[in-house]
Amino acid sequence: MIETAIRTLKEIAATIPQTSPGVERQMLIGDMTSKQSPAERSALKKLLDSYLMHMIKISASDIDLGGYGSSGHIWYRVYGDKKPDRKLGDFTPDEFSLLIQSVLVERQRLFLYENRNLDFSYTVYDGDKMYRYRADAYFDLDQLALNMRAINATVRPFKNLELHPGVARELSLTHSSQGLTLVTGITGSGKSSTLDSIIDANNHSVDAHIVIISSPVEYVHKPDRCIVRHREVGRDVLSFKEGAIQALRQDPDIIVIGEMRDPDTIMTALEITDSGHKVYSTLHTASAVETIDRVIGEVPPIEQERVRMRLADTLSCVISQKLAPTLDGKVVLAKEVMMMIPSVRAAIKNNNTGEIYQMMAESGDLGMITLEQDLKRLYLQKRISLETALFSSNNKRRFQQLMNLGD
Protein backbone atom coordinates (compact mmCIF):
# COMPACT_ATOMS: atom_id res chain seq x y z
CA MET A 1 0.00 0.00 0.00
CA ILE A 2 2.81 2.43 0.91
CA GLU A 3 4.68 1.63 -2.30
CA THR A 4 1.53 2.35 -4.29
CA ALA A 5 1.05 5.68 -2.48
CA ILE A 6 4.68 6.68 -3.14
CA ARG A 7 4.25 5.80 -6.81
CA THR A 8 1.07 7.94 -6.94
CA LEU A 9 2.92 10.85 -5.31
CA LYS A 10 5.81 10.66 -7.78
CA GLU A 11 3.50 10.32 -10.78
CA ILE A 12 1.49 13.42 -9.84
CA ALA A 13 4.62 15.44 -9.03
CA ALA A 14 6.13 14.54 -12.39
CA THR A 15 3.30 16.41 -14.14
CA ILE A 16 4.05 19.74 -12.41
CA PRO A 17 5.32 22.25 -15.01
CA GLN A 18 8.82 23.64 -14.41
CA THR A 19 7.87 27.19 -15.40
CA SER A 20 6.61 28.74 -12.16
CA PRO A 21 9.02 29.62 -9.28
CA GLY A 22 8.46 30.53 -5.64
CA VAL A 23 5.01 31.07 -4.21
CA GLU A 24 3.47 30.89 -7.67
CA ARG A 25 4.78 27.33 -7.94
CA GLN A 26 3.21 26.42 -4.61
CA MET A 27 -0.08 27.94 -5.77
CA LEU A 28 0.14 25.81 -8.91
CA ILE A 29 0.74 22.69 -6.79
CA GLY A 30 -2.17 23.70 -4.57
CA ASP A 31 -4.42 24.04 -7.59
CA MET A 32 -3.40 20.56 -8.75
CA THR A 33 -4.04 19.22 -5.26
CA SER A 34 -7.58 20.62 -5.22
CA LYS A 35 -8.28 18.72 -8.47
CA GLN A 36 -7.04 15.36 -7.19
CA SER A 37 -9.41 12.43 -7.31
CA PRO A 38 -10.67 11.06 -3.97
CA ALA A 39 -8.46 7.99 -4.51
CA GLU A 40 -5.34 10.12 -5.05
CA ARG A 41 -6.07 12.32 -2.05
CA SER A 42 -6.68 9.24 0.12
CA ALA A 43 -3.42 7.65 -1.03
CA LEU A 44 -1.34 10.73 -0.16
CA LYS A 45 -3.01 11.10 3.23
CA LYS A 46 -2.32 7.46 4.05
CA LEU A 47 1.31 7.97 3.02
CA LEU A 48 1.80 10.90 5.39
CA ASP A 49 -0.13 9.02 8.09
CA SER A 50 2.26 6.08 7.75
CA TYR A 51 5.24 8.35 8.46
CA LEU A 52 3.45 9.73 11.49
CA MET A 53 2.59 6.28 12.81
CA HIS A 54 6.27 5.36 12.41
CA MET A 55 6.97 8.02 15.05
CA ILE A 56 5.19 5.87 17.62
CA LYS A 57 7.35 2.84 16.84
CA ILE A 58 10.60 4.76 17.30
CA SER A 59 9.42 7.03 20.18
CA ALA A 60 9.96 10.18 18.12
CA SER A 61 8.67 13.54 19.31
CA ASP A 62 8.92 15.34 15.93
CA ILE A 63 8.99 14.70 12.21
CA ASP A 64 10.44 17.11 9.63
CA LEU A 65 10.17 16.91 5.87
CA GLY A 66 10.33 19.12 2.79
CA GLY A 67 12.24 22.30 2.04
CA TYR A 68 15.85 22.70 0.98
CA GLY A 69 17.20 21.83 4.43
CA SER A 70 15.82 18.28 4.53
CA SER A 71 17.96 17.15 1.57
CA GLY A 72 15.06 15.03 0.32
CA HIS A 73 14.82 12.92 3.48
CA ILE A 74 12.33 12.49 6.31
CA TRP A 75 13.82 13.41 9.69
CA TYR A 76 12.78 12.32 13.20
CA ARG A 77 13.73 13.63 16.63
CA VAL A 78 14.18 10.76 19.08
CA TYR A 79 15.13 11.61 22.68
CA GLY A 80 16.59 14.94 21.66
CA ASP A 81 18.54 13.90 18.55
CA LYS A 82 17.18 14.73 15.08
CA LYS A 83 18.34 12.43 12.28
CA PRO A 84 17.17 11.46 8.77
CA ASP A 85 15.59 8.03 8.24
CA ARG A 86 17.22 7.10 4.93
CA LYS A 87 15.29 3.82 4.72
CA LEU A 88 12.16 5.81 3.88
CA GLY A 89 13.60 6.92 0.56
CA ASP A 90 14.42 10.16 -1.26
CA PHE A 91 11.90 12.77 -2.37
CA THR A 92 12.04 15.87 -4.54
CA PRO A 93 10.95 19.31 -3.26
CA ASP A 94 7.83 19.13 -5.45
CA GLU A 95 6.92 15.72 -4.06
CA PHE A 96 7.18 16.99 -0.50
CA SER A 97 5.21 20.16 -1.37
CA LEU A 98 2.48 18.02 -2.94
CA LEU A 99 2.37 15.74 0.10
CA ILE A 100 2.13 18.69 2.50
CA GLN A 101 -0.56 20.54 0.54
CA SER A 102 -2.63 17.39 0.07
CA VAL A 103 -3.61 17.44 3.77
CA LEU A 104 -4.60 21.13 3.77
CA VAL A 105 -7.98 22.59 2.90
CA GLU A 106 -8.29 25.53 0.52
CA ARG A 107 -8.56 28.14 3.29
CA GLN A 108 -5.36 26.84 4.90
CA ARG A 109 -3.50 26.93 1.60
CA LEU A 110 -4.47 30.54 0.95
CA PHE A 111 -3.30 31.51 4.46
CA LEU A 112 0.00 29.70 3.86
CA TYR A 113 0.63 31.47 0.55
CA GLU A 114 -0.07 34.88 2.05
CA ASN A 115 1.70 34.50 5.40
CA ARG A 116 4.42 32.00 4.39
CA ASN A 117 3.55 30.02 7.53
CA LEU A 118 0.63 27.96 8.83
CA ASP A 119 0.03 26.45 12.27
CA PHE A 120 -2.56 23.69 12.32
CA SER A 121 -3.52 20.49 14.11
CA TYR A 122 -3.68 17.09 12.45
CA THR A 123 -5.29 13.82 13.49
CA VAL A 124 -4.55 10.23 12.51
CA TYR A 125 -7.05 7.46 13.29
CA ASP A 126 -5.81 3.91 13.76
CA GLY A 127 -8.85 1.78 14.49
CA ASP A 128 -10.45 3.23 17.61
CA LYS A 129 -7.25 5.08 18.59
CA MET A 130 -6.69 8.75 17.81
CA TYR A 131 -3.26 10.36 17.46
CA ARG A 132 -2.95 14.13 17.31
CA TYR A 133 -0.12 16.32 16.02
CA ARG A 134 0.77 19.99 16.20
CA ALA A 135 1.92 21.05 12.75
CA ASP A 136 3.74 24.01 11.25
CA ALA A 137 4.06 24.40 7.45
CA TYR A 138 6.48 27.06 6.22
CA PHE A 139 8.70 28.15 3.33
CA ASP A 140 12.39 27.21 3.04
CA LEU A 141 14.07 28.81 -0.01
CA ASP A 142 10.75 28.90 -1.90
CA GLN A 143 10.05 25.25 -1.05
CA LEU A 144 7.47 23.97 1.41
CA ALA A 145 8.65 22.38 4.65
CA LEU A 146 6.70 20.80 7.49
CA ASN A 147 7.29 20.03 11.15
CA MET A 148 4.84 17.91 13.12
CA ARG A 149 5.10 17.32 16.84
CA ALA A 150 3.32 14.40 18.45
CA ILE A 151 0.78 15.36 21.08
CA ASN A 152 0.72 12.91 23.96
CA ALA A 153 -2.27 10.58 23.75
CA THR A 154 -2.42 10.62 27.53
CA VAL A 155 -1.83 13.36 30.07
CA ARG A 156 1.17 13.13 32.36
CA PRO A 157 -0.21 12.43 35.86
CA PHE A 158 -0.19 15.60 37.95
CA LYS A 159 1.75 13.83 40.72
CA ASN A 160 4.60 13.21 38.26
CA LEU A 161 5.28 16.96 38.22
CA GLU A 162 6.63 16.42 41.75
CA LEU A 163 5.35 19.74 43.05
CA HIS A 164 5.29 20.85 46.67
CA PRO A 165 1.81 20.45 48.28
CA GLY A 166 1.56 24.23 48.67
CA VAL A 167 2.15 24.71 44.94
CA ALA A 168 -0.37 21.98 44.08
CA ARG A 169 -3.00 23.77 46.20
CA GLU A 170 -2.31 27.05 44.41
CA LEU A 171 -2.84 25.39 41.03
CA SER A 172 -6.18 23.91 42.07
CA LEU A 173 -9.44 25.82 41.65
CA THR A 174 -10.67 24.13 44.83
CA HIS A 175 -8.15 26.02 46.95
CA SER A 176 -7.60 29.17 44.90
CA SER A 177 -10.34 30.62 42.68
CA GLN A 178 -8.31 33.36 40.97
CA GLY A 179 -4.80 34.36 39.96
CA LEU A 180 -2.46 34.02 36.98
CA THR A 181 -0.22 30.97 36.65
CA LEU A 182 2.50 30.98 33.99
CA VAL A 183 4.27 27.86 32.70
CA THR A 184 7.42 28.95 30.90
CA GLY A 185 10.40 27.48 29.09
CA ILE A 186 12.17 27.37 25.76
CA THR A 187 10.61 25.65 22.75
CA GLY A 188 10.37 21.91 23.32
CA SER A 189 10.60 22.12 27.12
CA GLY A 190 7.23 20.45 27.75
CA LYS A 191 5.20 23.53 28.67
CA SER A 192 2.04 22.24 26.99
CA SER A 193 2.32 18.86 28.73
CA THR A 194 2.64 20.52 32.13
CA LEU A 195 -0.31 22.80 31.42
CA ASP A 196 -2.39 19.80 30.32
CA SER A 197 -1.52 18.01 33.59
CA ILE A 198 -2.78 21.00 35.57
CA ILE A 199 -5.99 21.24 33.51
CA ASP A 200 -6.56 17.49 33.83
CA ALA A 201 -6.15 17.61 37.62
CA ASN A 202 -8.79 20.35 37.86
CA ASN A 203 -11.08 18.53 35.41
CA HIS A 204 -11.16 15.49 37.69
CA SER A 205 -11.40 17.29 41.04
CA VAL A 206 -13.76 20.27 40.83
CA ASP A 207 -17.15 21.11 39.31
CA ALA A 208 -16.42 24.00 36.96
CA HIS A 209 -16.15 25.37 33.41
CA ILE A 210 -12.77 25.45 31.62
CA VAL A 211 -12.23 27.46 28.42
CA ILE A 212 -9.04 26.67 26.50
CA ILE A 213 -7.86 29.05 23.76
CA SER A 214 -4.99 27.51 21.82
CA SER A 215 -3.07 27.71 18.54
CA PRO A 216 -3.50 24.96 17.60
CA VAL A 217 -5.54 22.81 19.99
CA GLU A 218 -3.27 19.95 21.05
CA TYR A 219 -4.49 17.48 23.69
CA VAL A 220 -8.30 17.29 23.75
CA HIS A 221 -9.59 16.97 27.31
CA LYS A 222 -12.64 14.76 27.77
CA PRO A 223 -15.09 16.52 30.13
CA ASP A 224 -15.34 14.86 33.54
CA ARG A 225 -16.37 17.10 36.43
CA CYS A 226 -15.78 20.15 34.25
CA ILE A 227 -17.24 21.42 31.00
CA VAL A 228 -14.13 21.81 28.85
CA ARG A 229 -14.30 24.07 25.78
CA HIS A 230 -11.51 23.95 23.18
CA ARG A 231 -11.27 27.03 20.94
CA GLU A 232 -8.60 26.96 18.24
CA VAL A 233 -7.23 30.30 17.03
CA GLY A 234 -7.98 30.71 13.34
CA ARG A 235 -10.74 28.10 13.39
CA ASP A 236 -13.03 28.77 16.35
CA VAL A 237 -11.83 32.25 17.29
CA LEU A 238 -9.80 34.97 15.55
CA SER A 239 -7.07 35.55 18.17
CA PHE A 240 -5.94 34.79 21.72
CA LYS A 241 -7.11 38.25 22.77
CA GLU A 242 -10.56 37.83 21.23
CA GLY A 243 -10.91 34.36 22.72
CA ALA A 244 -10.00 35.59 26.21
CA ILE A 245 -12.42 38.53 26.04
CA GLN A 246 -15.23 36.35 24.69
CA ALA A 247 -14.58 33.77 27.42
CA LEU A 248 -15.67 36.31 30.04
CA ARG A 249 -19.18 36.10 28.60
CA GLN A 250 -19.21 32.29 28.72
CA ASP A 251 -19.38 31.86 32.52
CA PRO A 252 -15.88 30.35 32.94
CA ASP A 253 -14.08 29.39 36.13
CA ILE A 254 -10.72 28.71 34.45
CA ILE A 255 -9.43 30.38 31.29
CA VAL A 256 -6.40 28.86 29.55
CA ILE A 257 -4.57 31.13 27.09
CA GLY A 258 -2.24 28.91 25.07
CA GLU A 259 0.50 31.51 24.78
CA MET A 260 1.03 35.15 25.79
CA ARG A 261 2.78 36.03 22.55
CA ASP A 262 2.10 39.77 22.18
CA PRO A 263 1.40 42.88 24.30
CA ASP A 264 -2.35 42.79 23.60
CA THR A 265 -2.65 39.21 24.85
CA ILE A 266 -0.53 40.00 27.92
CA MET A 267 -2.70 43.00 28.84
CA THR A 268 -5.86 40.97 28.28
CA ALA A 269 -4.60 38.11 30.47
CA LEU A 270 -3.87 40.53 33.32
CA GLU A 271 -7.26 42.20 32.94
CA ILE A 272 -9.31 39.00 32.99
CA THR A 273 -7.29 37.72 35.97
CA ASP A 274 -7.95 41.03 37.71
CA SER A 275 -11.67 40.47 37.14
CA GLY A 276 -11.57 37.47 39.47
CA HIS A 277 -10.81 34.47 37.25
CA LYS A 278 -8.20 31.73 37.41
CA VAL A 279 -5.99 32.02 34.34
CA TYR A 280 -3.22 29.78 33.01
CA SER A 281 -0.86 30.62 30.16
CA THR A 282 2.64 29.96 28.77
CA LEU A 283 5.58 32.15 27.85
CA HIS A 284 8.91 31.52 26.10
CA THR A 285 11.27 32.41 28.93
CA ALA A 286 13.96 30.36 30.67
CA SER A 287 13.48 31.45 34.31
CA ALA A 288 10.93 32.88 36.71
CA VAL A 289 12.72 36.22 37.08
CA GLU A 290 13.13 36.52 33.31
CA THR A 291 9.39 35.87 32.99
CA ILE A 292 8.54 38.89 35.14
CA ASP A 293 10.96 41.14 33.27
CA ARG A 294 9.69 39.86 29.92
CA VAL A 295 6.01 40.51 30.70
CA ILE A 296 6.76 44.06 31.85
CA GLY A 297 9.18 44.71 28.98
CA GLU A 298 6.70 43.58 26.33
CA VAL A 299 4.37 46.54 26.85
CA PRO A 300 5.12 50.18 25.86
CA PRO A 301 7.22 52.13 28.42
CA ILE A 302 4.28 54.35 29.32
CA GLU A 303 2.32 51.24 30.42
CA GLN A 304 5.12 49.43 32.24
CA GLU A 305 4.57 50.86 35.71
CA ARG A 306 0.87 50.02 35.59
CA VAL A 307 1.61 46.50 34.30
CA ARG A 308 4.25 45.98 37.02
CA MET A 309 1.69 46.78 39.73
CA ARG A 310 -1.04 44.70 38.13
CA LEU A 311 1.31 41.74 37.60
CA ALA A 312 2.39 41.86 41.24
CA ASP A 313 -1.26 41.78 42.33
CA THR A 314 -2.55 39.11 39.94
CA LEU A 315 0.36 36.66 39.48
CA SER A 316 0.13 33.61 41.72
CA CYS A 317 2.73 31.15 40.44
CA VAL A 318 5.45 30.76 37.79
CA ILE A 319 6.79 27.35 36.78
CA SER A 320 9.85 27.54 34.50
CA GLN A 321 11.09 24.25 33.14
CA LYS A 322 13.53 22.33 30.96
CA LEU A 323 13.75 18.72 29.78
CA ALA A 324 17.12 17.28 30.80
CA PRO A 325 18.58 14.09 29.22
CA THR A 326 18.63 11.22 31.70
CA LEU A 327 21.27 8.56 32.22
CA ASP A 328 19.04 5.96 30.52
CA GLY A 329 18.71 8.03 27.34
CA LYS A 330 15.32 9.61 28.00
CA VAL A 331 14.39 13.02 29.43
CA VAL A 332 13.24 14.27 32.82
CA LEU A 333 11.52 17.48 33.89
CA ALA A 334 13.72 20.01 35.70
CA LYS A 335 11.81 22.99 37.03
CA GLU A 336 11.95 26.28 38.85
CA VAL A 337 8.95 27.41 40.92
CA MET A 338 8.17 30.91 42.15
CA MET A 339 5.24 31.54 44.48
CA MET A 340 3.84 34.99 45.13
CA ILE A 341 4.70 35.50 48.77
CA PRO A 342 4.59 39.12 50.11
CA SER A 343 8.34 39.67 49.67
CA VAL A 344 8.19 38.62 45.99
CA ARG A 345 5.21 40.92 45.37
CA ALA A 346 7.11 43.78 46.96
CA ALA A 347 10.23 43.07 44.87
CA ILE A 348 8.17 43.23 41.68
CA LYS A 349 6.42 46.46 42.68
CA ASN A 350 9.73 48.08 43.68
CA ASN A 351 11.41 46.93 40.44
CA ASN A 352 13.89 44.82 42.41
CA THR A 353 13.41 41.54 40.56
CA GLY A 354 17.10 40.72 40.97
CA GLU A 355 16.36 39.89 44.62
CA ILE A 356 13.78 37.20 43.78
CA TYR A 357 16.21 34.38 42.95
CA GLN A 358 17.60 34.37 46.49
CA MET A 359 14.06 34.45 47.92
CA MET A 360 13.24 31.36 45.89
CA ALA A 361 16.44 29.60 46.98
CA GLU A 362 15.62 30.19 50.66
CA SER A 363 11.89 29.32 50.57
CA GLY A 364 11.81 25.61 49.88
CA ASP A 365 9.40 25.09 52.76
CA LEU A 366 6.85 27.16 50.81
CA GLY A 367 7.30 25.17 47.62
CA MET A 368 9.75 27.45 45.85
CA ILE A 369 12.84 26.06 44.18
CA THR A 370 15.45 27.35 41.75
CA LEU A 371 16.33 25.43 38.60
CA GLU A 372 19.84 24.87 39.95
CA GLN A 373 18.44 23.33 43.16
CA ASP A 374 16.17 21.02 41.18
CA LEU A 375 19.03 19.94 38.91
CA LYS A 376 21.08 19.14 42.02
CA ARG A 377 18.15 17.03 43.28
CA LEU A 378 17.99 15.09 40.00
CA TYR A 379 21.76 14.55 40.04
CA LEU A 380 21.74 13.28 43.64
CA GLN A 381 18.90 10.91 42.70
CA LYS A 382 21.23 9.56 39.96
CA ARG A 383 18.76 10.46 37.22
CA ILE A 384 21.04 12.85 35.31
CA SER A 385 24.80 13.27 35.01
CA LEU A 386 26.74 16.13 36.61
CA GLU A 387 27.64 17.39 33.14
CA THR A 388 23.96 17.46 32.13
CA ALA A 389 23.03 19.28 35.33
CA LEU A 390 25.69 21.93 34.75
CA PHE A 391 24.80 22.32 31.06
CA SER A 392 21.05 22.64 31.83
CA SER A 393 21.47 25.25 34.57
CA ASN A 394 20.61 28.88 33.84
CA ASN A 395 23.43 30.12 36.04
CA LYS A 396 26.53 27.92 35.88
CA ARG A 397 28.33 29.81 38.67
CA ARG A 398 25.45 29.38 41.11
CA PHE A 399 25.18 25.69 40.29
CA GLN A 400 28.91 25.21 40.87
CA GLN A 401 28.59 26.99 44.23
CA LEU A 402 25.62 24.78 45.11
CA MET A 403 27.63 21.65 44.33
CA ASN A 404 30.85 23.03 45.89
CA LEU A 405 32.62 22.75 42.56
CA GLY A 406 35.58 24.81 41.46
CA ASP A 407 35.29 27.11 38.42
Buried (B, 14 or more C-beta within 10 A) or exposed (E): EEEEBBEBBBEBBEEBEEEEEEBEBBBBBBEBBBEBEEEBBBBBBBBBBBBBEBBBEEEBBBBBBBBEEBEBBBBBBBBEEEEBBEEBBEBBBBBBBBBBBBBBEEEBBBBBBEEEEBBBBBEBEEEEEEBBBBBBBBBBEBBBBBBBBBBBEEBBEBEEBEBBEBBBEBBBBEEBBBBBBBBBBEEBBBBBBBBBBBBBBBBEBBEBBBBBBBBBBBBBBEEBEBBBBBBBBBBBBEBBBBBBBBBBEEEBBBBBBBBBBBBBBBBBBBBBBBEEBBBBBBBBBBBBBBBBBBBBEBBEEEBBEEBBEBBBBBBBBBBBBBBBBBEEEEBBBBBBBBBBBEEBBEBBBEEEBEBBBEBBBEBEEBBBBBBBBBBBBBBEEEBBBEEBBBBBBBBEEBBBEBBEEEE
